[in-house]
């Protein structure tokens, strides 16, 4: 697991949440879509890191 990768995922999620919130203020539906997409991308990044952690644990046990 890379702490840097986890931090990048958290930053991407926060960026998406802020963009989605700003869409409510500005009324721009495109920002809402893009914000949600960034949040999904962050979730995928976390899932990838979880898989890497799990694989490392399996290898370490072998």
ABEGO torsion letter per residue (X at the ends): XBAAAAAAAAAAAAAAAAAAAAAAAAGBAAAAAAAAAAAAAAAAAAAAAAAAAAAAAAAAAX
